[in-house]
Amino acid sequence: MLSFFNTFRIVALLEGLSYILLLFVATPIKYLLNDPQYVKLLGMPHGLLFVAYVAFAILLSKDMKWNSKTLGIVLLAAVIPFGTFYVDKKYLRNM
């Protein structure tokens, strides 16, 4: 059975992967090849994963006793490419 913490790590990984695919694969295909199919395909799952990441981070911050600066870094990581991987390595992996 997955714990809340492990679920957050999985959501963070999937959110980061979906963001990278959206930015570096789907968007160039959309504008270089005039094919918006991949943006449409990845857009909704990424949006749901983003919302789930933010919600899990806020809920988990109480359990992890993160101060507001740490929570801000974790939330900011969701909008920076590769940011969720940094959060996993710096804040989550050693827990």
C-alpha positions in Angstrom: 0.0 0.0 0.0 1.3 3.4 -1.0 1.8 6.0 1.7 0.8 9.6 1.2 4.5 10.5 0.9 5.2 7.9 -1.7 2.1 9.0 -3.7 3.4 12.5 -3.7 6.8 11.3 -5.0 5.1 9.5 -7.8 2.9 12.5 -8.7 6.0 14.7 -8.6 7.8 12.4 -11.0 4.8 12.2 -13.4 4.2 15.9 -13.3 7.9 16.6 -14.1 7.9 14.1 -17.0 4.6 15.5 -18.4 6.0 19.0 -18.2 9.2 18.1 -20.0 7.3 16.2 -22.7 4.9 19.1 -23.1 7.7 21.8 -23.3 10.3 19.9 -25.3 8.4 17.5 -27.5 4.8 18.5 -27.9 5.2 22.3 -28.2 8.0 22.1 -30.9 5.9 19.6 -32.8 3.0 21.9 -32.6 4.8 25.0 -33.9 7.4 23.4 -36.3 5.2 20.7 -37.8 1.8 22.4 -37.4 0.5 19.4 -35.4 -1.3 20.4 -32.2 -2.3 16.8 -31.5 0.4 16.1 -28.9 -0.2 19.3 -27.0 -3.9 18.3 -26.7 -2.9 14.8 -25.7 -0.5 15.9 -23.0 -2.1 19.1 -21.9 -5.0 17.7 -19.8 -2.9 15.0 -17.9 -0.2 17.6 -17.2 -2.8 20.0 -15.8 -4.3 17.4 -13.6 -0.9 16.3 -12.4 0.1 19.9 -11.7 -3.0 20.5 -9.6 -2.4 17.2 -7.7 1.2 18.1 -7.1 0.3 21.5 -5.6 -2.4 20.0 -3.4 -0.2 17.1 -2.2 2.7 19.5 -1.5 0.5 21.8 0.6 -1.0 18.9 2.5 2.4 17.2 2.9 4.1 20.3 4.1 2.3 20.0 7.5 3.5 16.4 8.0 7.0 17.2 6.8 7.1 20.4 9.0 8.3 22.5 6.1 8.6 26.2 6.7 7.1 28.6 4.2 10.4 29.0 2.3 10.7 25.3 1.7 7.1 25.0 0.7 7.6 27.9 -1.7 10.6 26.2 -3.3 8.6 23.0 -3.6 5.7 24.8 -5.2 7.9 26.9 -7.5 9.6 23.7 -8.7 6.3 22.8 -10.4 6.7 25.6 -12.9 10.4 25.2 -13.6 11.5 22.5 -16.0 13.2 19.7 -14.1 12.2 21.4 -10.8 10.3 18.4 -9.5 13.3 16.2 -9.9 15.3 18.7 -7.8 12.7 18.6 -5.1 12.7 14.8 -5.1 16.5 14.7 -4.7 16.8 17.6 -2.2 13.7 17.2 0.0 12.1 13.8 -0.6 14.7 11.1 -1.3 16.2 11.0 2.2 13.0 10.8 4.0 
